[in-house]
Amino acid sequence: MNEDQTPKRAELHNHFNVPPTRASQNAEQRDPNHRPHKFRRKKLILTIVAILVIVLAVFGAYKWYAAKKAANSVFNSANIQKARDVSSVIKQNKPISILLLGTDTGALGRNYRGRTDTIIIATLNPKKKKMTLTSIPRDTALSIPGYTQYAPSKLNAAYSFGGAGTSIKAIQQLLDVPIDFYGLINMGGLEKIVNGVGGVTIKPTITFKYGAANVVKGKKIHLSGKAALDYSRMRDEDPQGDYGRQKRQRQVLMAILRKSDSVTTLLSQSFMSSLKKQTQTDLTFDEIVALSTKYRVATHHLKSTHLQGTTQVLNGQDFEIPTQTEMQRVTNFIRKSLDLKSKTTGTTNLSGYTTGTSDTTDYDSTTQSDSNTSDYQNGQY
């Protein structure tokens, strides 16, 4: 292009009133700091996003710390050597067992502490997506480890003798099953839990009116915390006595567990803080988190049973005494749910007293064998 063409092109632009192209603008006349509006908008958005991420991270860390602090407030060691390495069991995602102990202090005019009205062994098997609940009668007769001088004793006295650790030892002696963790809750805490998940829906086993519970057999009803608590408490009007109450307690517990979407609520800092005076457990915060993530699938299939005994008077007191056959059935049930080999059931460690004569024809007492994991041998599972 020769030099004469440049002015001609400029004349044409002026003649037809056409604005010069950006390429034809004089570079020296442009602002070197100029940036397009889109670039500035994008930079602003990225800055806002970065700030939000930092704020959420800090807030999340605070909530995590607060939740951990709340969990630590309910932690209370069982102060015993566990039957197996529970940290390894959870890390490998193997089935675990939790001894659930319920107290009812302050209820029904009581003013004493230390005895557990509710004794339930829960097992969680995440691989099979199964959970079991096994009620053990509080009046089961046995000689409590470490307190044999008081034999025969009732199982619910184990906690008053030596706390959760002694309760665990007593159960392991009685049924020859490992207990990995425990959870103790006052029944008032149960009321809070039920309210925390928005109430529970159950199908009553019998018709009765007791406190806030007004239920009809077989007719589904949604219960608030107070009504669920009273539904679980009533015993005198139940034809099956304490066994009937155990069944209703398992019903309420299973109804809570089925509401798996409520796990987040139950693990919140505010909720756990509200329970710190009514709940104790030897589950650490990390173990609670693991249960709420890895093990929550176990609640997809729930199965329950109980240890059946017969009432006998020993030393002027009423006790529940199960047969060896019934104890073996329950041992089989629990060990199978934990993927453990079959093992001969435990012992009441009582001498000079006859065993019960309970009818177990409704149950399968066949020993189940499974060689996936180690069994109990010389105190080690």
C-alpha positions as CSV (number, residue, x, y, z in Angstrom):
1,M,0.0,0.0,0.0
2,N,1.4,3.4,-1.0
3,E,1.3,6.4,1.2
4,D,-1.3,8.2,-1.0
5,Q,-4.0,5.5,-0.1
6,T,-4.1,6.4,3.6
7,P,-5.6,9.9,3.3
8,K,-8.0,8.7,0.7
9,R,-9.4,6.0,3.0
10,A,-9.8,8.7,5.7
11,E,-11.7,10.9,3.2
12,L,-14.0,8.1,2.4
13,H,-14.8,7.5,6.1
14,N,-15.5,11.1,6.5
15,H,-17.6,11.3,3.3
16,F,-19.9,8.5,4.2
17,N,-19.9,9.3,8.0
18,V,-18.5,5.9,8.9
19,P,-16.7,5.7,12.3
20,P,-13.1,4.6,12.1
21,T,-12.4,1.0,13.1
22,R,-10.6,0.2,16.3
23,A,-7.6,-0.9,14.3
24,S,-7.5,2.5,12.7
25,Q,-7.6,4.4,16.0
26,N,-4.4,6.1,17.2
27,A,-3.0,3.8,20.0
28,E,-1.4,6.8,21.7
29,Q,-4.9,8.3,22.3
30,R,-6.2,5.1,24.2
31,D,-6.2,4.9,28.0
32,P,-3.6,2.2,28.9
33,N,-5.6,1.3,32.2
34,H,-8.8,0.8,30.4
35,R,-10.6,-2.6,30.9
36,P,-13.8,-3.7,29.4
37,H,-17.0,-3.7,31.6
38,K,-17.4,-7.5,31.3
39,F,-13.9,-8.1,32.7
40,R,-14.6,-5.8,35.8
41,R,-17.9,-7.5,36.4
42,K,-16.3,-11.0,36.2
43,K,-13.6,-9.9,38.7
44,L,-16.3,-8.5,41.1
45,I,-18.3,-11.8,40.9
46,L,-15.1,-13.9,41.6
47,T,-14.3,-11.7,44.6
48,I,-17.8,-12.1,46.0
49,V,-17.6,-15.8,45.5
50,A,-14.2,-16.0,47.2
51,I,-15.5,-14.1,50.2
52,L,-18.6,-16.3,50.5
53,V,-16.4,-19.4,50.4
54,I,-14.2,-18.1,53.1
55,V,-17.2,-17.1,55.3
56,L,-18.9,-20.5,54.8
57,A,-15.7,-22.3,55.5
58,V,-15.2,-20.3,58.8
59,F,-18.9,-20.8,59.7
60,G,-18.7,-24.5,58.9
61,A,-15.6,-24.9,61.0
62,Y,-17.3,-23.1,63.8
63,K,-20.4,-25.3,63.6
64,W,-18.2,-28.4,63.4
65,Y,-16.3,-27.2,66.5
66,A,-19.5,-26.4,68.3
67,A,-21.0,-29.8,67.5
68,K,-17.9,-31.5,68.6
69,K,-17.9,-29.6,71.9
70,A,-21.5,-30.6,72.4
71,A,-20.7,-34.2,71.7
72,N,-17.9,-34.1,74.2
73,S,-20.3,-32.8,76.8
74,V,-22.2,-36.1,76.7
75,F,-19.1,-38.3,76.5
76,N,-18.4,-40.5,79.5
77,S,-16.0,-43.4,79.3
78,A,-17.2,-46.9,80.4
79,N,-13.8,-47.2,82.1
80,I,-13.3,-50.8,81.0
81,Q,-11.1,-52.7,78.5
82,K,-13.4,-53.2,75.5
83,A,-13.9,-56.8,74.3
84,R,-12.5,-55.9,70.9
85,D,-10.8,-53.0,69.1
86,V,-13.8,-50.8,68.4
87,S,-11.8,-48.3,66.4
88,S,-10.7,-51.0,64.0
89,V,-14.2,-52.4,63.8
90,I,-15.6,-49.0,62.7
91,K,-12.7,-48.3,60.4
92,Q,-13.4,-51.5,58.6
93,N,-17.1,-50.8,58.4
94,K,-17.9,-54.0,60.4
95,P,-21.1,-54.5,62.4
96,I,-21.1,-53.0,65.9
97,S,-23.2,-53.3,69.0
98,I,-24.4,-50.6,71.4
99,L,-25.9,-51.2,74.8
100,L,-28.8,-48.8,75.3
101,L,-29.7,-48.1,78.9
102,G,-32.7,-46.1,80.0
103,T,-33.3,-44.5,83.4
104,D,-36.6,-43.0,84.6
105,T,-35.4,-40.9,87.5
106,G,-37.9,-38.3,88.6
107,A,-40.8,-40.2,87.0
108,L,-43.7,-41.9,88.8
109,G,-42.7,-40.3,92.1
110,R,-39.2,-41.8,92.1
111,N,-36.4,-40.0,93.7
112,Y,-33.6,-42.6,93.5
113,R,-30.9,-42.9,90.9
114,G,-28.8,-45.6,89.4
115,R,-31.1,-48.4,88.1
116,T,-31.8,-48.9,84.5
117,D,-35.4,-49.6,83.6
118,T,-34.6,-50.2,79.9
119,I,-31.9,-52.5,78.6
120,I,-31.6,-53.0,74.9
121,I,-28.8,-54.3,72.8
122,A,-28.7,-52.7,69.4
123,T,-26.6,-54.0,66.5
124,L,-25.8,-52.2,63.2
125,N,-24.7,-54.1,60.2
126,P,-24.0,-51.5,57.3
127,K,-23.1,-54.1,54.7
128,K,-26.3,-56.1,55.1
129,K,-28.2,-52.9,55.8
130,K,-29.8,-54.4,58.9
131,M,-30.3,-53.4,62.5
132,T,-31.5,-55.4,65.4
133,L,-32.9,-54.5,68.9
134,T,-32.9,-57.0,71.7
135,S,-34.6,-56.2,75.0
136,I,-33.2,-57.8,78.1
137,P,-35.5,-57.9,81.2
138,R,-34.3,-55.5,83.9
139,D,-35.2,-58.2,86.5
140,T,-33.0,-60.9,85.0
141,A,-31.3,-62.8,87.8
142,L,-27.5,-63.2,87.7
143,S,-24.4,-62.7,89.7
144,I,-23.0,-59.3,88.6
145,P,-19.2,-59.4,87.8
146,G,-17.3,-57.7,90.6
147,Y,-20.3,-57.7,92.9
148,T,-20.8,-61.5,93.5
149,Q,-21.4,-60.9,97.2
150,Y,-24.8,-59.5,96.3
151,A,-26.0,-62.5,94.2
152,P,-28.6,-63.1,93.2
153,S,-28.9,-59.6,91.8
154,K,-31.2,-58.0,89.2
155,L,-29.5,-57.0,85.9
156,N,-30.7,-53.4,86.3
157,A,-28.6,-53.1,89.5
158,A,-25.4,-53.5,87.6
159,Y,-25.4,-49.8,86.7
160,S,-26.0,-48.7,90.2
161,F,-23.1,-51.0,91.4
162,G,-20.4,-49.9,88.9
163,G,-21.8,-47.7,86.1
164,A,-22.0,-48.5,82.4
165,G,-18.9,-50.6,82.5
166,T,-20.4,-53.0,84.9
167,S,-23.6,-53.2,82.9
168,I,-21.5,-54.1,79.8
169,K,-19.6,-56.8,81.7
170,A,-22.8,-58.3,83.0
171,I,-24.4,-58.5,79.5
172,Q,-21.2,-60.0,78.1
173,Q,-21.2,-62.6,80.8
174,L,-24.8,-63.4,80.4
175,L,-25.0,-63.8,76.6
176,D,-21.4,-64.2,75.4
177,V,-21.7,-61.3,73.0
178,P,-19.4,-58.3,72.6
179,I,-20.6,-54.8,73.6
180,D,-18.8,-52.1,71.7
181,F,-20.4,-49.0,73.0
182,Y,-23.1,-47.8,75.4
183,G,-25.7,-45.0,75.4
184,L,-27.5,-44.0,78.6
185,I,-30.5,-41.7,78.5
186,N,-33.0,-40.5,81.0
187,M,-36.6,-41.0,79.7
188,G,-37.0,-37.3,79.7
189,G,-34.3,-37.2,77.1
190,L,-36.4,-39.6,75.0
191,E,-39.2,-37.1,75.0
192,K,-36.8,-34.5,73.6
193,I,-35.6,-36.9,70.9
194,V,-39.1,-37.7,69.8
195,N,-39.9,-34.0,69.6
196,G,-36.6,-33.4,67.8
197,V,-37.6,-35.7,64.9
198,G,-41.1,-34.3,64.7
199,G,-42.9,-37.0,66.6
200,V,-43.3,-40.7,65.7
201,T,-46.1,-42.8,64.1
202,I,-46.7,-46.2,65.7
203,K,-49.4,-48.9,65.6
204,P,-50.3,-49.6,69.3
205,T,-50.0,-53.2,70.5
206,I,-52.9,-52.7,73.1
207,T,-55.6,-50.2,73.9
208,F,-55.0,-48.0,76.9
209,K,-55.0,-44.5,78.2
210,Y,-52.0,-43.4,80.3
211,G,-50.9,-39.8,80.8
212,A,-50.7,-38.2,77.4
213,A,-51.0,-41.5,75.6
214,N,-54.5,-42.4,74.5
215,V,-54.2,-45.3,72.0
216,V,-56.3,-48.0,70.4
217,K,-54.8,-51.4,69.4
218,G,-53.9,-51.6,65.7
219,K,-54.9,-48.0,64.9
220,K,-51.9,-46.0,63.8
221,I,-51.3,-42.8,65.7
222,H,-48.8,-40.0,65.6
223,L,-47.3,-39.4,69.0
224,S,-45.5,-36.3,70.4
225,G,-42.6,-36.6,72.8
226,K,-44.7,-36.7,75.9
227,A,-47.3,-39.1,74.5
228,A,-44.5,-41.4,73.2
229,L,-42.8,-41.3,76.6
230,D,-46.0,-42.3,78.4
231,Y,-46.7,-45.0,75.7
232,S,-43.3,-46.4,76.6
233,R,-43.7,-46.2,80.3
234,M,-47.0,-47.9,81.0
235,R,-46.7,-51.4,82.4
236,D,-49.4,-52.2,85.0
237,E,-52.3,-52.3,82.4
238,D,-50.3,-54.5,80.0
239,P,-51.3,-58.2,80.1
240,Q,-47.6,-59.0,79.3
241,G,-46.3,-56.7,82.1
242,D,-42.7,-55.6,81.6
243,Y,-42.4,-57.7,78.4
244,G,-45.2,-55.7,76.9
245,R,-43.6,-52.5,77.9
246,Q,-40.3,-53.6,76.4
247,K,-42.1,-54.2,73.1
248,R,-43.5,-50.7,73.1
249,Q,-40.1,-49.2,73.9
250,R,-38.7,-51.0,70.9
251,Q,-41.6,-49.7,68.8
252,V,-40.8,-46.1,69.7
253,L,-37.1,-46.6,69.2
254,M,-37.6,-48.2,65.8
255,A,-39.9,-45.4,64.8
256,I,-37.2,-42.9,65.6
257,L,-34.6,-44.8,63.7
258,R,-36.8,-45.1,60.6
259,K,-36.8,-41.3,60.4
260,S,-33.3,-41.3,59.0
261,D,-33.7,-37.8,57.5
262,S,-33.7,-36.6,61.1
263,V,-30.1,-37.6,61.7
264,T,-28.9,-34.1,60.9
265,T,-31.3,-32.6,63.5
266,L,-30.2,-35.1,66.2
267,L,-26.5,-34.3,65.6
268,S,-26.9,-30.6,65.7
269,Q,-25.0,-28.6,68.3
270,S,-28.1,-27.1,69.8
271,F,-29.9,-30.4,70.1
272,M,-27.0,-32.3,71.6
273,S,-26.4,-29.5,74.0
274,S,-30.0,-29.8,75.2
275,L,-29.4,-33.4,76.1
276,K,-26.1,-33.1,77.9
277,K,-27.8,-33.4,81.3
278,Q,-29.9,-36.4,80.3
279,T,-27.5,-38.5,78.1
280,Q,-24.2,-40.2,78.4
281,T,-22.2,-42.3,75.9
282,D,-18.7,-43.5,75.3
283,L,-19.0,-42.8,71.6
284,T,-16.6,-40.1,70.5
285,F,-17.6,-37.3,68.2
286,D,-15.8,-38.9,65.3
287,E,-17.5,-42.2,66.0
288,I,-20.9,-40.5,66.1
289,V,-20.2,-38.9,62.8
290,A,-19.1,-42.3,61.4
291,L,-22.4,-43.9,62.6
292,S,-24.4,-41.1,61.0
293,T,-22.7,-41.6,57.7
294,K,-21.5,-45.1,57.2
295,Y,-23.9,-46.9,59.5
296,R,-27.2,-45.1,58.9
297,V,-28.0,-47.5,56.0
298,A,-28.4,-50.2,58.7
299,T,-31.7,-48.7,59.7
300,H,-33.3,-49.8,56.3
301,H,-34.2,-53.2,57.8
302,L,-35.1,-53.4,61.5
303,K,-35.7,-56.6,63.4
304,S,-36.4,-57.0,67.2
305,T,-36.7,-59.6,69.8
306,H,-36.3,-60.1,73.6
307,L,-34.9,-62.5,76.2
308,Q,-37.9,-64.3,77.7
309,G,-37.8,-65.5,81.2
310,T,-40.2,-66.8,83.9
311,T,-40.9,-65.1,87.2
312,Q,-39.4,-66.9,90.2
313,V,-39.0,-65.8,93.8
314,L,-35.4,-65.8,95.1
315,N,-34.6,-64.6,98.6
316,G,-38.0,-63.0,98.8
317,Q,-37.7,-61.0,95.5
318,D,-39.2,-61.6,92.1
319,F,-36.7,-62.3,89.4
320,E,-36.9,-63.2,85.7
321,I,-35.0,-66.4,84.9
322,P,-34.5,-67.5,81.3
323,T,-33.7,-71.1,80.2
324,Q,-30.4,-71.9,78.7
325,T,-32.2,-72.7,75.5
326,E,-33.7,-69.2,75.4
327,M,-30.4,-67.6,76.3
328,Q,-28.7,-69.5,73.4
329,R,-31.4,-68.3,71.0
330,V,-30.7,-64.7,71.9
331,T,-27.0,-65.2,71.7
332,N,-27.4,-66.7,68.3
333,F,-29.6,-63.8,67.2
334,I,-27.1,-61.2,68.3
335,R,-23.9,-62.9,67.1
336,K,-25.4,-63.6,63.7
337,S,-26.3,-59.9,63.3
338,L,-22.7,-59.0,64.2
339,D,-21.4,-61.5,61.6
340,L,-19.7,-63.5,64.4
341,K,-19.3,-67.3,64.7
342,S,-21.8,-69.1,66.7
343,K,-20.8,-69.6,70.4
344,T,-22.2,-71.3,73.4
345,T,-24.3,-68.8,75.4
346,G,-23.1,-67.2,78.6
347,T,-24.1,-67.8,82.2
348,T,-25.9,-66.1,85.1
349,N,-23.1,-67.4,87.2
350,L,-25.6,-68.4,89.9
351,S,-25.3,-71.6,91.8
352,G,-28.0,-73.3,93.8
353,Y,-30.9,-71.8,91.8
354,T,-33.0,-73.5,89.2
355,T,-33.3,-72.2,85.7
356,G,-36.5,-70.9,84.2
357,T,-39.0,-72.8,82.2
358,S,-40.0,-70.2,79.6
359,D,-41.7,-71.5,76.4
360,T,-39.5,-70.6,73.4
361,T,-41.4,-72.5,70.8
362,D,-42.2,-69.3,68.9
363,Y,-38.5,-68.7,68.3
364,D,-35.8,-70.4,66.2
365,S,-33.3,-71.6,68.7
366,T,-31.1,-73.3,66.1
367,T,-27.4,-72.3,66.4
368,Q,-26.3,-70.3,63.4
369,S,-22.6,-70.6,62.2
370,D,-20.7,-67.9,60.5
371,S,-16.9,-67.9,60.1
372,N,-16.4,-64.3,58.9
373,T,-14.9,-62.9,62.1
374,S,-13.3,-64.1,65.3
375,D,-15.4,-65.2,68.2
376,Y,-15.1,-64.9,72.0
377,Q,-12.2,-66.8,73.5
378,N,-10.7,-66.2,76.9
379,G,-12.3,-62.8,77.2
380,Q,-11.5,-61.7,73.6
381,Y,-14.0,-61.5,70.7
